[in-house]
Amino acid sequence: MERIEKRNCPICDHYNNEILFSQEFVDIKEVTFLRGYEVVVCNNCGFLYADDIPGQKEFDLYYKNCSKYEVKADELTDSQISRFQASLNFIEECINNEEINFEEFRIVDIGCATGDFLRFLKGKGYQDLNGIDPSPLCVKLMKDNHINAKQATINELEEHEKYDFIRLNAVLEHVVDLNYSITQLKKILNKGGYLYLSVPNVQGFKELVNCPFQEFSVEHINYFSKNSLSNLMRKHGFTLIEYQINHNKLYSELETIFRYDDDVTKNNEKIVDDQEAIESIKEYIVRNYRLEREVNEKIKSRIQEQEPIIVWGVGTHTLRQLAKGQLRKCNIKLFVDSNLHYQNKQYNGIPIISPEQLYEYNYKILISSYYGQDSIVDYINKVLKLNNEIVTLYNVEN
């Protein structure tokens, strides 16, 4: 595995950082590809990012071969439509204020999974729509829905393809080499064109309600605020046109629109301090250490010593619990996950099975999730109709 011993700050290129948190995961072959990383803050500009991680090639292979989004959906849900409409309103207002008609743009959505936002735009009458994703199956599903699509990563973009508007929704937080990737995007964006970036908002982390350290997942390696994202994009000749923050208890999202002016003088502008983001992530870490202790106590009290159990879910929560938490001390007989890429794999000789295979076992089922906990319980009771005792760890707030 390729490793980066020292990841310079993507914004200021300094390697003078402070470790704020050490994330650890167990290694389940073909489920995850890293054993952890250091969450650091750049002492020069204040950017927050993960250090000691695999290289970009490892991440690209993971998203190509282990995508969680390869799910065929014939109809957009009401929730998706509402979210997409709010985002479109934001985009159209920004672009139309520039006295340009957004509907006439050549649009590409990169890292778009099965292209749900593009399908939404198509239903609104938009025509020049293009999707790019590393997953072959996601690309096939887009083509099945008559969306022009091709398989590629950001680093494989073809320079002869030019667009007026690039959308990257929840992508930049996954990218190791941010500067190279932005350079690639510039090659396919017309000068004066627009770049939509949506990323988790680090300043909102401290208010989120989720599993312990869920924001330090097996995939998220950059932690942006408006200031740090603007600092990064400005050095590449982009001007921030508008931004908005969408926040609830489960997620905090920063939506931005940048215009590509290719103004090299922006490189000389002073980097804006990010102290508020630093304080937020420090508060998040302290609160999640406390939450993790509470979760460990719940597992200890609800699972008897050497009692055989099934663990539902092998995501970030489980991978950290098996490395650092009470779950590593439990007598786990099976893991369950609905992701096809995870099924038929093993951890320490313990198989990962599909939900439909649970009929053969009557062990207690521990739900290792916050966000999906209640829907998983409903699925077990109402769809699978199992009588297994279920152990939950969270009082989920709606």
Secondary structure, 3 states (H helix, E strand, C coil): CCECCCCCCCCCCCCCEEEEEEEECCCCCCCCCCCEEEEEEECCCCCEEEECCECHHHHHHHHHHCCCCCCCCCCCCHHHHHHHHHHHHHHHHHHHCCCCCHHHCCEEEECCCCCHHHHHHHHCCCCCEEEEECCHHHHHHHHHCCCEEEECCHHHCCCCCCEEEEEEECCHHHCCCHHHHHHHHHHHEEEEEEEEEEEEEHHHHHHCCCCCCCCCCCCCCEEECHHHHHHHHHCCCEEEEEEEEEECCCCEEEEEEEEECCCHHHHHCCCCCCHHHHHHHHHHHHHHHHHHHHHHHHHHHHCCCCCEEEEECCCHHHHHHHHHCHHHHCEEEEEECCCCCCCCCEECCEEEECHHHHHHCCCEEEECCCCCHHHHHHHHHHHCCCCCCEECCCCCCC
